[in-house]
Each structure stands twice: as C-alpha cells, then as structure tokens.
Amino acid sequence: MCEQSNPSAVRYANRYLYLALTIGERMLCSGAEVSRVEDSIRRICKSYGAVQVDVFTITSSIVVTIYGQGFGTVTQTRRISTLENDLDRLEQLNSLSRRIVAEHLPLTQVQAELDGIAAGPRYTFFQQVMIYALISASFALFFGGSGWDALASACIGAALRFVDAAVRWMDLNSILSALVCAGVGGLLAYVSVRLGFGDSVDMISIGNVMLLIPGIKLTNSLRDLFNGDTISGLLRFLEALLVAVIIAFGFVIAGQIGG
C-alpha cells in the first residue's frame, strides 16, 4: 500500500526544501564549488527530518528530491541564471548552513537571516571603480610596466567598470560582456599610447586583462573534477576556457583597429 501523506508535513517539507535550495543557489552564485552546495543542501534537509536527500547540481541548475515519513517524496528545481564571485556572502551562507544543522533554527529565522545576508553591505560603485583602477595599476607595474603605463592602466580599469555596468544594464551574457570589455580596454590602451599617456600597449593591456580573466571559475572547475563532479567541472572549465579565448579575441580586434 502507498503511504498516506500528511498535508501539514508536505507543506513543512516544501518550506524547508525551498529554503535549503535558496541557500544552495546563493552559494553557487557566490562562487561555491558544486560539492559544497550539494553537501550543504543535504545536511540542511536531513536536519529538518528528511530521511533521504538526492541532490544534482550543475552550473545552471539544482535539482533536489527528498523523502521522509509523513510527506513521501518532494522535488524542487532551481534554475541558475547568473554567477558572480562574492566570497564574503559565501562565508555568511556557509555559517548560516552550519548553524541550521547545529541549532535546528526555525524556518522563519532562517528566512530572516537570508534576507539580512541579501541586504547586507556591499562595495559601493565608487569603491568598485577604485578597486578596478588599483588592480589594473598593480599588475601593470608587477609585469614591468612604467609609472605612466600603471597610470594609464588604472584609468582604463576604472573606465572598464563603467563599461561592465553598461553591459549588465543591457543584460548581455558573460561571453559578450568579456568581448566588449576586452575590446574597449584594448582600444583605450592604443589610444593612451598614441596620445603619449603611456609607454607600452602590452603593459597597459596586461593590467586590464587581469580584471577579466575567470580565475575563480577555472579553480572551481578543477576542484569539481577532483571531487568527482565531472559534468560540473567540465562545464566550468569549458566556460572559463571560452571566456579566455573571447578576451584574447577582443584584444586582437582592438589591435587590428588601433594598430
């Protein structure tokens, strides 16, 4: 005979599964590797009473099915559309997931803390512009550029933050975003040297290209592969490789136009 499902137990299971899936989604979007996302979702659901938890995660989707006494089987799916790196938010989500397992927090408190993390302080746009400039100047100097190269690279790096904001406003995907930013950065490097504002196009461009390289994505792809998550690892690796090729293509186009 089929097990009778308790409506209240089904509602409760759907609620905590929804919150667990939200935590996993935000962890993945903040730069977490697949194994960490799956382990967090699994532990959260079991702490609320699920007997069996099956989680399947790739870079674009999370599917979770739980089974437990009183509610039978419940499945929810979450589509992942955007990925960005926010290690501070990732650490807060990690801490919340551990507290849920250790203290069995009420669902209302979990939702409130999730809202608090989402609304937490972030770098202002001006701070991001300054960070872009600092990173570009530092790498230009690190790879042997002159002071003028570092200054030009800093100005272009700041400009690329505005370009990135415009690209995000137009809702372009990561591939087109990388192409536009690389092309604009390369053109501005050639213009800077032509105007006598910098000494070397290569050194200026090196400082700017470091803003675009998908280093964390590549690192996470290798971690996924080593953890046995082959599909996610290959997807991340291919995406990182494609972005790197597109960045190079953008600078080649800029060289053809500006050279």
DRENPA-3360 file (N, C-alpha, C; in nm, 2 decimals, always signed):
BEGIN
1 = MCEQSNPS = +0.08/-0.12/+0.00/+0.00/+0.00/+0.00/+0.09/+0.13/+0.00 ~ +0.03/+0.23/-0.07/+0.11/+0.35/-0.07/+0.09/+0.43/+0.06 ~ +0.20/+0.49/+0.10/+0.20/+0.56/+0.23/+0.11/+0.69/+0.22 ~ +0.03/+0.71/+0.32/-0.05/+0.83/+0.32/+0.03/+0.95/+0.35 ~ +0.01/+1.06/+0.28/+0.09/+1.18/+0.31/+0.01/+1.28/+0.40 ~ +0.07/+1.33/+0.50/+0.01/+1.43/+0.58/+0.03/+1.57/+0.52 ~ -0.08/+1.64/+0.49/-0.07/+1.77/+0.42/+0.02/+1.87/+0.50 ~ +0.01/+1.88/+0.63/+0.09/+1.97/+0.70/+0.24/+1.93/+0.69;
9 = AVRYANRY = +0.27/+1.80/+0.69/+0.41/+1.75/+0.68/+0.46/+1.79/+0.54 ~ +0.37/+1.77/+0.44/+0.41/+1.81/+0.30/+0.44/+1.96/+0.29 ~ +0.36/+2.04/+0.35/+0.38/+2.19/+0.34/+0.52/+2.22/+0.41 ~ +0.54/+2.16/+0.53/+0.66/+2.18/+0.60/+0.78/+2.14/+0.52 ~ +0.77/+2.02/+0.46/+0.89/+1.97/+0.38/+0.91/+2.07/+0.26 ~ +0.81/+2.12/+0.20/+0.83/+2.21/+0.09/+0.89/+2.34/+0.13 ~ +0.86/+2.38/+0.25/+0.91/+2.51/+0.30/+1.06/+2.50/+0.33 ~ +1.10/+2.39/+0.40/+1.24/+2.38/+0.44/+1.33/+2.34/+0.31;
17 = LYLALTIG = +1.27/+2.27/+0.22/+1.34/+2.24/+0.10/+1.36/+2.36/+0.01 ~ +1.26/+2.45/+0.01/+1.27/+2.58/-0.06/+1.38/+2.66/+0.00 ~ +1.39/+2.67/+0.13/+1.50/+2.75/+0.19/+1.63/+2.69/+0.17 ~ +1.64/+2.55/+0.18/+1.77/+2.49/+0.15/+1.82/+2.51/+0.01 ~ +1.72/+2.50/-0.08/+1.75/+2.53/-0.22/+1.80/+2.67/-0.25 ~ +1.73/+2.77/-0.17/+1.77/+2.91/-0.19/+1.91/+2.93/-0.14 ~ +1.95/+2.86/-0.02/+2.08/+2.88/+0.03/+2.18/+2.82/-0.07 ~ +2.15/+2.70/-0.12/+2.24/+2.64/-0.22/+2.26/+2.72/-0.35;
25 = ERMLCSGA = +2.14/+2.78/-0.39/+2.15/+2.87/-0.51/+2.24/+2.99/-0.49 ~ +2.23/+3.05/-0.37/+2.31/+3.17/-0.35/+2.45/+3.14/-0.32 ~ +2.48/+3.02/-0.27/+2.62/+2.98/-0.25/+2.68/+2.95/-0.39 ~ +2.61/+2.89/-0.48/+2.66/+2.86/-0.61/+2.68/+2.99/-0.69 ~ +2.59/+3.08/-0.67/+2.60/+3.21/-0.74/+2.72/+3.30/-0.69 ~ +2.76/+3.27/-0.56/+2.86/+3.35/-0.50/+3.00/+3.29/-0.52 ~ +3.01/+3.17/-0.59/+3.14/+3.12/-0.62/+3.17/+2.98/-0.56 ~ +3.07/+2.92/-0.49/+3.10/+2.79/-0.43/+3.11/+2.68/-0.53;
33 = EVSRVEDS = +3.19/+2.58/-0.49/+3.20/+2.46/-0.58/+3.08/+2.37/-0.56 ~ +3.06/+2.28/-0.65/+2.93/+2.20/-0.65/+2.92/+2.11/-0.53 ~ +3.04/+2.05/-0.49/+3.03/+1.96/-0.38/+2.99/+2.03/-0.25 ~ +3.03/+2.15/-0.23/+2.99/+2.23/-0.11/+2.84/+2.26/-0.11 ~ +2.79/+2.30/-0.23/+2.65/+2.33/-0.24/+2.56/+2.20/-0.21 ~ +2.60/+2.09/-0.27/+2.53/+1.97/-0.25/+2.53/+1.92/-0.11 ~ +2.65/+1.93/-0.05/+2.66/+1.88/+0.09/+2.58/+1.97/+0.19 ~ +2.58/+2.10/+0.16/+2.50/+2.19/+0.25/+2.35/+2.17/+0.24;
41 = IRRICKSY = +2.30/+2.15/+0.12/+2.16/+2.12/+0.10/+2.12/+1.99/+0.16 ~ +2.21/+1.89/+0.15/+2.18/+1.76/+0.20/+2.18/+1.76/+0.35 ~ +2.27/+1.83/+0.42/+2.27/+1.84/+0.56/+2.16/+1.92/+0.62 ~ +2.12/+2.03/+0.55/+2.01/+2.11/+0.60/+1.88/+2.03/+0.59 ~ +1.85/+1.96/+0.48/+1.73/+1.89/+0.47/+1.72/+1.77/+0.57 ~ +1.83/+1.70/+0.59/+1.83/+1.59/+0.69/+1.81/+1.65/+0.83 ~ +1.86/+1.77/+0.86/+1.84/+1.82/+1.00/+1.70/+1.86/+1.02 ~ +1.62/+1.88/+0.92/+1.48/+1.91/+0.94/+1.39/+1.78/+0.93;
49 = GAVQVDVF = +1.45/+1.67/+0.91/+1.37/+1.55/+0.91/+1.36/+1.46/+0.79 ~ +1.43/+1.50/+0.68/+1.43/+1.42/+0.56/+1.51/+1.29/+0.58 ~ +1.46/+1.18/+0.54/+1.54/+1.06/+0.56/+1.64/+1.04/+0.45 ~ +1.60/+1.07/+0.33/+1.69/+1.06/+0.21/+1.69/+1.19/+0.13 ~ +1.81/+1.23/+0.09/+1.82/+1.36/+0.01/+1.90/+1.33/-0.11 ~ +1.85/+1.35/-0.23/+1.92/+1.33/-0.35/+1.94/+1.47/-0.42 ~ +2.06/+1.51/-0.44/+2.09/+1.65/-0.49/+2.17/+1.63/-0.62 ~ +2.13/+1.70/-0.73/+2.21/+1.71/-0.85/+2.23/+1.85/-0.89;
57 = TITSSIVV = +2.35/+1.89/-0.90/+2.39/+2.03/-0.92/+2.48/+2.05/-1.04 ~ +2.45/+2.14/-1.13/+2.55/+2.18/-1.23/+2.55/+2.33/-1.22 ~ +2.63/+2.40/-1.31/+2.64/+2.54/-1.30/+2.51/+2.62/-1.34 ~ +2.42/+2.55/-1.40/+2.30/+2.62/-1.44/+2.17/+2.57/-1.38 ~ +2.18/+2.47/-1.29/+2.06/+2.41/-1.23/+2.09/+2.33/-1.11 ~ +1.99/+2.33/-1.02/+1.99/+2.25/-0.90/+1.86/+2.17/-0.89 ~ +1.87/+2.04/-0.87/+1.75/+1.96/-0.86/+1.77/+1.88/-0.73 ~ +1.66/+1.89/-0.64/+1.67/+1.82/-0.51/+1.54/+1.74/-0.49;
65 = TIYGQGFG = +1.56/+1.61/-0.45/+1.44/+1.53/-0.42/+1.47/+1.48/-0.28 ~ +1.37/+1.49/-0.19/+1.38/+1.44/-0.05/+1.27/+1.34/-0.02 ~ +1.29/+1.25/+0.07/+1.19/+1.16/+0.11/+1.19/+1.15/+0.26 ~ +1.07/+1.14/+0.32/+1.06/+1.13/+0.47/+0.93/+1.08/+0.51 ~ +0.92/+1.04/+0.64/+0.80/+0.99/+0.69/+0.70/+1.10/+0.70 ~ +0.58/+1.07/+0.65/+0.47/+1.17/+0.67/+0.44/+1.25/+0.54 ~ +0.55/+1.27/+0.46/+0.52/+1.35/+0.34/+0.56/+1.29/+0.21 ~ +0.62/+1.17/+0.22/+0.65/+1.09/+0.10/+0.77/+1.15/+0.03;
73 = TVTQTRRI = +0.75/+1.19/-0.10/+0.86/+1.24/-0.18/+0.83/+1.38/-0.23 ~ +0.92/+1.47/-0.22/+0.91/+1.61/-0.26/+1.03/+1.65/-0.35 ~ +1.00/+1.71/-0.46/+1.11/+1.75/-0.55/+1.09/+1.90/-0.59 ~ +1.21/+1.97/-0.59/+1.21/+2.11/-0.63/+1.33/+2.13/-0.72 ~ +1.32/+2.22/-0.82/+1.42/+2.25/-0.91/+1.45/+2.40/-0.91 ~ +1.57/+2.44/-0.92/+1.61/+2.59/-0.93/+1.70/+2.61/-1.05 ~ +1.66/+2.70/-1.13/+1.74/+2.74/-1.25/+1.84/+2.85/-1.21 ~ +1.96/+2.83/-1.24/+2.07/+2.93/-1.21/+2.10/+3.01/-1.33;
81 = STLENDLD = +2.08/+3.14/-1.32/+2.10/+3.23/-1.44/+2.23/+3.31/-1.44 ~ +2.26/+3.36/-1.32/+2.38/+3.44/-1.31/+2.48/+3.39/-1.20 ~ +2.61/+3.40/-1.23/+2.71/+3.36/-1.14/+2.81/+3.48/-1.12 ~ +2.84/+3.50/-0.99/+2.94/+3.61/-0.96/+3.02/+3.57/-0.84 ~ +3.12/+3.63/-0.82/+3.21/+3.60/-0.70/+3.19/+3.69/-0.59 ~ +3.14/+3.64/-0.48/+3.12/+3.72/-0.36/+3.16/+3.63/-0.24 ~ +3.29/+3.63/-0.20/+3.34/+3.54/-0.10/+3.29/+3.57/+0.04 ~ +3.26/+3.70/+0.06/+3.20/+3.74/+0.19/+3.06/+3.68/+0.21;
89 = RLEQLNSL = +2.98/+3.70/+0.11/+2.85/+3.64/+0.11/+2.85/+3.49/+0.12 ~ +2.94/+3.43/+0.05/+2.96/+3.28/+0.06/+2.99/+3.24/+0.20 ~ +3.08/+3.31/+0.27/+3.11/+3.27/+0.41/+2.99/+3.29/+0.50 ~ +2.91/+3.39/+0.48/+2.79/+3.41/+0.56/+2.69/+3.30/+0.54 ~ +2.68/+3.25/+0.41/+2.58/+3.15/+0.38/+2.64/+3.01/+0.44 ~ +2.77/+2.99/+0.43/+2.83/+2.87/+0.50/+2.80/+2.87/+0.65 ~ +2.82/+2.99/+0.71/+2.80/+2.99/+0.85/+2.65/+2.97/+0.89 ~ +2.56/+3.02/+0.81/+2.42/+3.00/+0.83/+2.38/+2.85/+0.82;
97 = SRRIVAEH = +2.43/+2.79/+0.72/+2.40/+2.65/+0.70/+2.45/+2.56/+0.81 ~ +2.57/+2.59/+0.86/+2.62/+2.52/+0.98/+2.54/+2.54/+1.10 ~ +2.49/+2.66/+1.12/+2.41/+2.69/+1.24/+2.27/+2.62/+1.23 ~ +2.22/+2.61/+1.11/+2.09/+2.54/+1.09/+2.11/+2.40/+1.13 ~ +2.22/+2.33/+1.09/+2.24/+2.19/+1.13/+2.26/+2.18/+1.28 ~ +2.34/+2.27/+1.33/+2.38/+2.25/+1.47/+2.27/+2.29/+1.57 ~ +2.19/+2.40/+1.53/+2.09/+2.46/+1.63/+1.95/+2.43/+1.59 ~ +1.93/+2.37/+1.47/+1.79/+2.35/+1.42/+1.71/+2.48/+1.42;
105 = LPLTQVQA = +1.75/+2.58/+1.35/+1.69/+2.71/+1.36/+1.54/+2.70/+1.30 ~ +1.45/+2.78/+1.36/+1.31/+2.78/+1.30/+1.32/+2.84/+1.16 ~ +1.23/+2.79/+1.07/+1.23/+2.83/+0.93/+1.21/+2.99/+0.92 ~ +1.13/+3.05/+1.01/+1.11/+3.19/+1.00/+1.24/+3.26/+1.03 ~ +1.32/+3.21/+1.12/+1.45/+3.27/+1.15/+1.55/+3.26/+1.03 ~ +1.54/+3.14/+0.97/+1.63/+3.11/+0.85/+1.60/+3.21/+0.74 ~ +1.47/+3.23/+0.71/+1.43/+3.33/+0.61/+1.47/+3.47/+0.65 ~ +1.46/+3.51/+0.77/+1.50/+3.64/+0.82/+1.65/+3.66/+0.80;
113 = ELDGIAAG = +1.73/+3.56/+0.83/+1.87/+3.57/+0.82/+1.92/+3.57/+0.67 ~ +1.85/+3.50/+0.59/+1.87/+3.50/+0.44/+1.85/+3.64/+0.39 ~ +1.74/+3.70/+0.43/+1.70/+3.84/+0.39/+1.81/+3.94/+0.44 ~ +1.86/+3.92/+0.56/+1.97/+4.00/+0.61/+2.10/+3.99/+0.53 ~ +2.13/+3.87/+0.49/+2.25/+3.85/+0.42/+2.24/+3.91/+0.28 ~ +2.12/+3.90/+0.22/+2.10/+3.96/+0.09/+2.10/+4.11/+0.09 ~ +2.06/+4.17/+0.20/+2.05/+4.31/+0.22/+2.18/+4.37/+0.28 ~ +2.28/+4.28/+0.31/+2.40/+4.33/+0.38/+2.48/+4.43/+0.30;
121 = PRYTFFQQ = +2.58/+4.49/+0.36/+2.66/+4.59/+0.30/+2.74/+4.53/+0.19 ~ +2.76/+4.60/+0.08/+2.84/+4.56/-0.03/+2.93/+4.68/-0.07 ~ +3.02/+4.66/-0.16/+3.11/+4.77/-0.20/+3.02/+4.87/-0.29 ~ +3.04/+4.99/-0.26/+2.97/+5.09/-0.35/+3.03/+5.10/-0.49 ~ +2.95/+5.16/-0.58/+3.00/+5.17/-0.72/+3.14/+5.24/-0.72 ~ +3.15/+5.35/-0.64/+3.27/+5.43/-0.64/+3.39/+5.34/-0.59 ~ +3.36/+5.26/-0.48/+3.47/+5.17/-0.43/+3.51/+5.07/-0.53 ~ +3.41/+5.02/-0.61/+3.44/+4.92/-0.71/+3.53/+4.98/-0.82;
129 = VMIYALIS = +3.50/+5.11/-0.86/+3.58/+5.18/-0.96/+3.72/+5.19/-0.91 ~ +3.74/+5.23/-0.79/+3.87/+5.25/-0.73/+3.95/+5.11/-0.72 ~ +3.88/+5.00/-0.69/+3.94/+4.87/-0.69/+3.98/+4.83/-0.82 ~ +3.90/+4.85/-0.93/+3.94/+4.82/-1.06/+4.06/+4.89/-1.10 ~ +4.07/+5.02/-1.07/+4.19/+5.10/-1.10/+4.31/+5.05/-1.03 ~ +4.30/+5.02/-0.90/+4.41/+4.97/-0.82/+4.47/+4.84/-0.88 ~ +4.38/+4.75/-0.91/+4.42/+4.62/-0.96/+4.49/+4.63/-1.09 ~ +4.44/+4.71/-1.18/+4.50/+4.73/-1.31/+4.64/+4.79/-1.30;
137 = ASFALFFG = +4.65/+4.90/-1.22/+4.78/+4.96/-1.20/+4.88/+4.87/-1.14 ~ +4.84/+4.79/-1.04/+4.93/+4.70/-0.97/+4.99/+4.59/-1.06 ~ +4.90/+4.54/-1.14/+4.95/+4.43/-1.24/+5.04/+4.49/-1.35 ~ +5.00/+4.61/-1.39/+5.09/+4.68/-1.49/+5.23/+4.70/-1.44 ~ +5.24/+4.74/-1.32/+5.37/+4.76/-1.25/+5.44/+4.62/-1.23 ~ +5.36/+4.52/-1.18/+5.42/+4.39/-1.15/+5.48/+4.33/-1.27 ~ +5.42/+4.34/-1.39/+5.48/+4.28/-1.51/+5.58/+4.37/-1.58 ~ +5.62/+4.47/-1.52/+5.74/+4.55/-1.57/+5.70/+4.68/-1.64;
145 = GSGWDALA = +5.58/+4.72/-1.63/+5.53/+4.85/-1.69/+5.59/+4.97/-1.62 ~ +5.59/+5.08/-1.69/+5.64/+5.21/-1.63/+5.53/+5.27/-1.54 ~ +5.57/+5.38/-1.48/+5.47/+5.45/-1.40/+5.36/+5.51/-1.48 ~ +5.39/+5.55/-1.60/+5.29/+5.60/-1.69/+5.20/+5.49/-1.74 ~ +5.26/+5.37/-1.76/+5.17/+5.26/-1.80/+5.07/+5.22/-1.69 ~ +5.12/+5.23/-1.56/+5.04/+5.20/-1.45/+4.92/+5.30/-1.44 ~ +4.96/+5.43/-1.46/+4.86/+5.53/-1.45/+4.75/+5.51/-1.56 ~ +4.80/+5.49/-1.68/+4.70/+5.47/-1.79/+4.62/+5.34/-1.77;
153 = SACIGAAL = +4.68/+5.24/-1.72/+4.61/+5.11/-1.69/+4.50/+5.14/-1.58 ~ +4.54/+5.22/-1.48/+4.44/+5.25/-1.38/+4.32/+5.32/-1.43 ~ +4.34/+5.42/-1.52/+4.23/+5.50/-1.57/+4.14/+5.41/-1.66 ~ +4.21/+5.32/-1.74/+4.13/+5.23/-1.82/+4.05/+5.13/-1.74 ~ +4.12/+5.08/-1.63/+4.05/+4.99/-1.54/+3.93/+5.05/-1.48 ~ +3.94/+5.18/-1.44/+3.82/+5.25/-1.39/+3.71/+5.26/-1.49 ~ +3.75/+5.29/-1.62/+3.66/+5.30/-1.73/+3.59/+5.17/-1.76 ~ +3.66/+5.06/-1.74/+3.60/+4.93/-1.77/+3.49/+4.89/-1.67;
161 = RFVDAAVR = +3.50/+4.95/-1.55/+3.39/+4.93/-1.45/+3.26/+4.99/-1.50 ~ +3.27/+5.11/-1.56/+3.15/+5.17/-1.62/+3.10/+5.09/-1.74 ~ +3.20/+5.04/-1.82/+3.16/+4.96/-1.94/+3.09/+4.83/-1.89 ~ +3.14/+4.77/-1.78/+3.08/+4.65/-1.73/+2.94/+4.68/-1.68 ~ +2.92/+4.80/-1.61/+2.79/+4.83/-1.56/+2.69/+4.85/-1.68 ~ +2.74/+4.91/-1.79/+2.65/+4.93/-1.91/+2.61/+4.80/-1.97 ~ +2.71/+4.70/-1.97/+2.68/+4.57/-2.03/+2.58/+4.50/-1.94 ~ +2.60/+4.51/-1.81/+2.50/+4.44/-1.72/+2.36/+4.50/-1.74;
169 = WMDLNSIL = +2.36/+4.64/-1.76/+2.23/+4.70/-1.78/+2.16/+4.65/-1.91 ~ +2.24/+4.62/-2.01/+2.19/+4.57/-2.13/+2.16/+4.42/-2.13 ~ +2.19/+4.36/-2.01/+2.16/+4.22/-1.99/+2.23/+4.13/-2.09 ~ +2.35/+4.16/-2.12/+2.43/+4.07/-2.21/+2.49/+3.95/-2.13 ~ +2.51/+3.84/-2.20/+2.57/+3.73/-2.13/+2.72/+3.75/-2.10 ~ +2.78/+3.65/-2.03/+2.92/+3.67/-1.98/+3.01/+3.67/-2.10 ~ +2.98/+3.60/-2.21/+3.07/+3.59/-2.32/+3.07/+3.72/-2.40 ~ +2.96/+3.78/-2.42/+2.96/+3.91/-2.49/+3.01/+4.02/-2.40;
177 = SALVCAGV = +2.99/+4.01/-2.27/+3.04/+4.11/-2.18/+3.20/+4.11/-2.18 ~ +3.25/+3.99/-2.18/+3.40/+3.98/-2.18/+3.45/+4.03/-2.32 ~ +3.38/+4.01/-2.43/+3.43/+4.05/-2.56/+3.43/+4.21/-2.56 ~ +3.32/+4.27/-2.51/+3.31/+4.41/-2.52/+3.41/+4.48/-2.43 ~ +3.43/+4.43/-2.31/+3.52/+4.48/-2.21/+3.67/+4.47/-2.27 ~ +3.70/+4.35/-2.32/+3.83/+4.33/-2.38/+3.86/+4.43/-2.50 ~ +3.76/+4.44/-2.58/+3.77/+4.53/-2.70/+3.79/+4.67/-2.66 ~ +3.71/+4.72/-2.57/+3.72/+4.86/-2.52/+3.85/+4.88/-2.45;
185 = GGLLAYVS = +3.89/+4.79/-2.36/+4.02/+4.80/-2.29/+4.14/+4.81/-2.39 ~ +4.14/+4.72/-2.49/+4.24/+4.72/-2.59/+4.25/+4.85/-2.67 ~ +4.13/+4.90/-2.71/+4.13/+5.03/-2.79/+4.18/+5.14/-2.70 ~ +4.14/+5.15/-2.58/+4.18/+5.26/-2.49/+4.33/+5.25/-2.46 ~ +4.39/+5.13/-2.46/+4.53/+5.12/-2.44/+4.61/+5.17/-2.56 ~ +4.56/+5.15/-2.68/+4.62/+5.20/-2.80/+4.61/+5.35/-2.81 ~ +4.49/+5.40/-2.77/+4.47/+5.55/-2.77/+4.56/+5.62/-2.67 ~ +4.58/+5.55/-2.55/+4.66/+5.61/-2.45/+4.81/+5.63/-2.50;
193 = VRLGFGDS = +4.86/+5.52/-2.56/+5.00/+5.53/-2.61/+5.01/+5.63/-2.73 ~ +4.91/+5.63/-2.81/+4.91/+5.73/-2.92/+4.91/+5.88/-2.87 ~ +4.85/+5.90/-2.76/+4.84/+6.03/-2.70/+4.96/+6.06/-2.61 ~ +5.05/+5.97/-2.59/+5.16/+5.99/-2.51/+5.14/+5.97/-2.36 ~ +5.02/+5.91/-2.33/+4.98/+5.89/-2.19/+5.04/+5.77/-2.13 ~ +5.09/+5.68/-2.21/+5.15/+5.55/-2.17/+5.27/+5.52/-2.26 ~ +5.35/+5.42/-2.22/+5.47/+5.38/-2.30/+5.45/+5.25/-2.37 ~ +5.37/+5.16/-2.32/+5.36/+5.02/-2.38/+5.22/+4.98/-2.38;
201 = VDMISIGN = +5.17/+4.95/-2.50/+5.03/+4.89/-2.51/+5.02/+4.76/-2.43 ~ +5.13/+4.68/-2.45/+5.12/+4.55/-2.38/+5.11/+4.55/-2.23 ~ +5.19/+4.64/-2.17/+5.19/+4.65/-2.02/+5.06/+4.71/-1.97 ~ +5.01/+4.81/-2.05/+4.88/+4.86/-2.01/+4.77/+4.76/-2.02 ~ +4.77/+4.68/-2.13/+4.67/+4.58/-2.15/+4.68/+4.46/-2.05 ~ +4.80/+4.43/-2.01/+4.82/+4.32/-1.91/+4.75/+4.36/-1.78 ~ +4.76/+4.49/-1.74/+4.69/+4.53/-1.62/+4.54/+4.52/-1.63 ~ +4.49/+4.55/-1.75/+4.34/+4.55/-1.77/+4.29/+4.41/-1.79;
209 = VMLLIPGI = +4.37/+4.32/-1.85/+4.32/+4.19/-1.88/+4.30/+4.10/-1.75 ~ +4.38/+4.14/-1.65/+4.37/+4.07/-1.52/+4.23/+4.09/-1.46 ~ +4.16/+4.19/-1.49/+4.03/+4.22/-1.44/+3.93/+4.12/-1.50 ~ +3.96/+4.06/-1.62/+3.86/+3.99/-1.69/+3.88/+3.84/-1.68 ~ +4.01/+3.79/-1.65/+4.04/+3.65/-1.65/+3.95/+3.58/-1.55 ~ +3.89/+3.47/-1.59/+3.80/+3.39/-1.50/+3.88/+3.30/-1.41 ~ +3.96/+3.35/-1.32/+4.04/+3.26/-1.24/+3.97/+3.18/-1.14 ~ +3.87/+3.23/-1.07/+3.80/+3.16/-0.97/+3.72/+3.05/-1.04;
217 = KLTNSLRD = +3.66/+3.08/-1.15/+3.58/+2.98/-1.23/+3.67/+2.86/-1.27 ~ +3.79/+2.89/-1.31/+3.88/+2.78/-1.35/+3.92/+2.70/-1.23 ~ +3.95/+2.77/-1.12/+3.99/+2.70/-1.00/+3.88/+2.60/-0.95 ~ +3.75/+2.66/-0.95/+3.64/+2.57/-0.91/+3.62/+2.46/-1.00 ~ +3.64/+2.48/-1.13/+3.63/+2.37/-1.22/+3.72/+2.25/-1.19 ~ +3.85/+2.28/-1.15/+3.94/+2.18/-1.12/+3.90/+2.11/-0.99 ~ +3.85/+2.19/-0.89/+3.81/+2.13/-0.76/+3.69/+2.04/-0.79 ~ +3.60/+2.08/-0.87/+3.48/+1.99/-0.91/+3.53/+1.86/-0.97;
225 = LFNGDTIS = +3.63/+1.87/-1.06/+3.68/+1.75/-1.12/+3.75/+1.66/-1.02 ~ +3.82/+1.72/-0.93/+3.89/+1.63/-0.83/+3.79/+1.57/-0.73 ~ +3.68/+1.64/-0.71/+3.58/+1.59/-0.62/+3.49/+1.48/-0.69 ~ +3.51/+1.46/-0.81/+3.43/+1.36/-0.89/+3.30/+1.42/-0.95 ~ +3.28/+1.55/-0.95/+3.17/+1.61/-1.01/+3.21/+1.65/-1.16 ~ +3.22/+1.54/-1.24/+3.28/+1.56/-1.37/+3.20/+1.65/-1.46 ~ +3.07/+1.64/-1.46/+2.99/+1.72/-1.55/+3.00/+1.87/-1.52 ~ +2.99/+1.91/-1.39/+3.00/+2.05/-1.35/+3.14/+2.10/-1.37;
233 = GLLRFLEA = +3.24/+2.01/-1.34/+3.38/+2.05/-1.36/+3.41/+2.08/-1.51 ~ +3.36/+2.00/-1.60/+3.39/+2.02/-1.74/+3.31/+2.14/-1.79 ~ +3.19/+2.16/-1.74/+3.11/+2.28/-1.78/+3.18/+2.41/-1.74 ~ +3.23/+2.41/-1.62/+3.30/+2.53/-1.57/+3.43/+2.55/-1.65 ~ +3.50/+2.44/-1.67/+3.63/+2.45/-1.74/+3.61/+2.50/-1.88 ~ +3.51/+2.45/-1.95/+3.49/+2.49/-2.09/+3.44/+2.64/-2.09 ~ +3.36/+2.68/-2.00/+3.32/+2.82/-1.99/+3.43/+2.91/-1.96 ~ +3.52/+2.87/-1.87/+3.64/+2.95/-1.84/+3.73/+2.96/-1.96;
241 = LLVAVIIA = +3.75/+2.85/-2.03/+3.83/+2.85/-2.15/+3.77/+2.94/-2.26 ~ +3.64/+2.93/-2.28/+3.58/+3.01/-2.38/+3.59/+3.16/-2.35 ~ +3.57/+3.19/-2.22/+3.58/+3.33/-2.18/+3.72/+3.38/-2.21 ~ +3.82/+3.30/-2.18/+3.96/+3.34/-2.20/+3.99/+3.36/-2.35 ~ +3.94/+3.27/-2.43/+3.96/+3.29/-2.58/+3.89/+3.41/-2.63 ~ +3.77/+3.44/-2.58/+3.69/+3.56/-2.62/+3.77/+3.69/-2.57 ~ +3.83/+3.69/-2.46/+3.91/+3.80/-2.41/+4.02/+3.82/-2.51 ~ +4.10/+3.72/-2.54/+4.21/+3.73/-2.64/+4.16/+3.78/-2.77;
249 = FGFVIAGQ = +4.04/+3.73/-2.81/+3.98/+3.78/-2.94/+3.95/+3.93/-2.94 ~ +3.90/+3.97/-2.82/+3.86/+4.11/-2.81/+3.99/+4.20/-2.82 ~ +4.10/+4.16/-2.76/+4.22/+4.24/-2.77/+4.28/+4.23/-2.91 ~ +4.26/+4.12/-2.98/+4.31/+4.11/-3.12/+4.23/+4.21/-3.21 ~ +4.10/+4.21/-3.19/+4.02/+4.31/-3.27/+4.06/+4.45/-3.24 ~ +4.09/+4.48/-3.11/+4.13/+4.61/-3.07/+4.27/+4.64/-3.14 ~ +4.35/+4.54/-3.15/+4.48/+4.56/-3.21/+4.47/+4.59/-3.36 ~ +4.38/+4.52/-3.42/+4.35/+4.54/-3.57/+4.30/+4.68/-3.59;
257 = IGG = +4.22/+4.73/-3.50/+4.16/+4.86/-3.52/+4.25/+4.97/-3.48 ~ +4.32/+4.96/-3.36/+4.40/+5.06/-3.31/+4.54/+5.06/-3.37 ~ +4.59/+4.94/-3.42/+4.72/+4.93/-3.47/+4.74/+4.99/-3.61;
% end
